[in-house]
Amino acid sequence: TVASGGTLDLGTEASPIPSSISAKLFLSTGSFGGQYGLIVSDGGNFTARGSTRTPFGFAAASVSAGTSLTISASLATGWAVGDVIAIGPTTGQGTSSTEERTITSPSGTDPLTLNWSGSLSSARTLTADTPIVVANLTRNVVIASSGTTVVSASGGGGGNNAYVRNLVSNTTSFYVVYAEFDYLGANASGKGGLTFDGGAVLGAVSSSTFRSGYRGVVLSSATSVTLVGNLYAKSLDAGLVLVAGGLHSVSDNLAFENSGAGFSVAGSSGNALSNNRAFSNTGDGFSLTGGARDVSISSSAAHGNTGNGASITDSAATNVALHGSSFYSNGGEGISIQDASDTAISEDNVFSNGGAGVKICGSTAKRHYILGGSLGYDSASNSKANANGEFRSCSGGGGGIQVHIKQANINPANGGVVATTLCAGDSLASYNQNGVSGAAHVFGDFQLPAASTFTLTHGKRTNAPAYTGPTLVKGAGHTLTSITVTESAVNELFKIVNAGGTSWTVTGQKSGQVGTITCGASATCAFSATQVTFNHVTGSSNKTG
């Protein structure tokens, strides 16, 4: 235990462990998993700062089933002989679709050629939609369990490995950069892997590796934690787990070869996940359960997972936004929604999945929007249909599913919108589908009030502009009220971001910056633009970003 007032120093930002030295901390073997662990108490300090190694990059060209690949030198800073790399898939699913090799001799300047022994079992074909991930799992600062038997049994029975538990309430008191955590975690509270345990717990973790444990990192009831550039690999359960709490910022992370989901959000709200990639997991790429609300997943990818690309489950899961991401070559659905409501799927490409592109089920699964993007096509409009249709509902549901699709490309090859799966009371409308302006496709039950008419008139919209949200991504206490949108805002995600002090910018995904607001803390400030109007209600403090 690092007690209050104590410090455990495995390198600092001012004095990192140099690349010529390996610093390793081994935690005791127990008679069951989670018996022993490293606990950093509030008031204590734990720092781990290894030598700089770029966490991951992408191959510069297709990779044969051979013993080398090329990569830009800027994406492989610090990589050396003896480092273990993981090479992601472009086809196939599950943990075996990613292969690990040890670098025997890097050569060349830029691009670098990485060589290894033992041919890959399959080639990787590089396209704009199927980049080849190359991740470096090795760090020169290592925190590992001496016992390496990790089990899924509750309480750790049958295992012998250790854990790390963070209890500090100061971000700088738990600081980890370029470190490696191996064989940590048990199926017990506060002992899941590296666990941030409690509502006041803070810390910073970046560019680090978590592998071969029960879970990689667990944020349990914590708030406002930032995780950047980490690798979560080969966990017995999920790679990264967010439980309760929320308002976390998770960016530029990889989760792969985990036996559960890559990224799991369970009852944790207000989280922003951006530029992350989940692949080769046995479970789903992104799993949102237990009332995960106000969560955004943007500019990310889920591919090669045995389960779904993304799943949103639970009637309390609301206001989830999937934006600008790719969900492809997964064994299940590209995107699966069960009982959740108010989801926005905007400008995503969903293709080549073993199930449907998007599947929505459950009597409480109401109000869903698919805005732009493609179902069954890649970003270059190449036909890559999902095996079980592009949109599918669930037979036998209680009805009430409402889906609006606008300006999306939908591949008809395997049924397109499989309308026969809609139940009584379900409805789906697709506008301007496949670039056909003025066209409306209507499926299911649309009920008109008595003595009413439904008129289709050229040049006039059949439905009023609508929106989902707002979603609080970062900060506390901020919200929007009195929101109105116009026809100029079709298929747009708008962000309101603090630019410093009382200054806020309003930016549309397509329109760019549409205006600014001057709004101090604990205030209500009106905003109006051609696309959108609202009242910005701020919390007790404003912070940049």
Buried (B, 14 or more C-beta within 10 A) or exposed (E): EBEEEEEBEBBBEEEBBEBEEEBEBBBBBBEBBBBBBBBBBBBBBBBBBBBEBBBBBEBBEBBBEEBBBBBBBEBBEBBBEEBBBBBBBBBBBBBEBBBBBBBBEBEEEEBBBBBBEEBBEBBBEBEEBBBBBBBBBBBBBBBBBBBBBBBBEEBBBEBBBBBBBBBBBBEEBBBBBBBBBBBBBBBBEBBBBBBBBBEEBBBBBBBBBBBBBBBBBBBBBBBBBBBBBBBBBBBBBBBBBBBBBBBBBBBBBBBBBBBBBBBBBBBBBBBBBBBBBBBBBBBBBBBBBBBBBBBBBBBBBBBBBBBBBBBBBBBBBBBBBBBBBBBBBBBBBBBBBBBBBBBBBBBBBBBBBBBBBBBBBBBBBBBBBBBBBBBBBBEEEEEBBBBBBBBBBBEEBBBBBBBBBBBBBBBBBBBBBBBEBBBEBBBBBBBBBBEEEEEBBBBBEEEEEEEEEEEEEEEEEEEEBEBBBBBBBBBEEBBBEEBEBEEBBBBBBBBBBBEEEBBBBBBBBBBEEBBBBEBEBEBEBEBEBEBBBBBBBBBEEBEEE
